[in-house]
Amino acid sequence: MQITVKELYDYCAKEINAGNGDKHIVVSDDNEGNGYHGMFYGFTPWDDEFESLIYDSQFNSADDTIVLG
């Protein structure tokens, strides 16, 4: 299941507490986790065009999805 904003917060808090707070984030560029790219943006305001751009999400509308990066 995809993670929520609350779960991401918990993951981040654990990494900060482990001394990793100043490290830069890379994210997987596919659902298998075998390719990565840098994260350059925080949360992005929803645009209805996103629904056509999402290709591997369990959710794809503003009602149940938020964009990070």
C-alpha positions in Angstrom: 0.0 0.0 0.0 1.2 3.5 -0.7 2.4 5.5 2.2 0.5 8.5 3.7 1.8 12.0 4.6 1.7 10.9 8.3 3.8 7.8 7.5 6.3 9.9 5.6 6.6 12.2 8.5 7.3 9.3 10.8 10.0 8.0 8.4 11.6 11.4 8.3 11.5 11.8 12.0 13.3 8.5 12.4 16.0 9.5 9.9 16.5 12.9 11.6 16.9 11.2 14.9 19.4 8.7 13.4 21.5 11.7 12.2 20.5 11.7 8.6 18.5 15.0 8.6 21.0 16.9 6.4 21.2 14.3 3.7 19.7 14.8 0.3 16.8 12.7 -0.9 16.7 10.6 -4.0 13.5 8.7 -5.0 12.8 5.7 -7.1 11.8 6.4 -10.6 9.8 3.2 -11.0 7.8 0.8 -8.9 10.6 -1.8 -8.7 13.1 0.5 -7.0 15.9 -0.1 -9.5 16.3 3.4 -10.8 16.6 6.7 -8.8 16.5 10.4 -9.3 17.0 13.5 -7.1 14.1 15.1 -5.3 14.0 18.8 -6.1 10.6 20.0 -4.8 8.5 19.6 -1.7 4.8 19.1 -2.0 3.3 20.3 -5.3 -0.1 21.8 -5.4 -2.6 19.5 -7.2 -3.3 20.1 -10.8 -6.1 18.1 -12.6 -3.5 17.3 -15.3 -1.7 15.1 -12.8 -4.3 12.3 -13.2 -3.2 11.7 -16.7 0.5 11.7 -15.7 0.3 9.1 -12.8 1.2 5.7 -14.1 1.9 3.4 -11.1 -0.2 4.8 -8.2 -3.0 3.0 -6.4 -4.8 6.4 -6.3 -4.9 9.2 -8.8 -7.2 12.1 -7.7 -6.9 15.2 -5.6 -9.3 13.6 -3.1 -6.8 10.9 -2.1 -3.4 11.9 -3.5 -0.8 14.5 -2.8 2.3 15.2 -5.0 5.8 15.2 -3.5 8.6 16.3 -5.7 
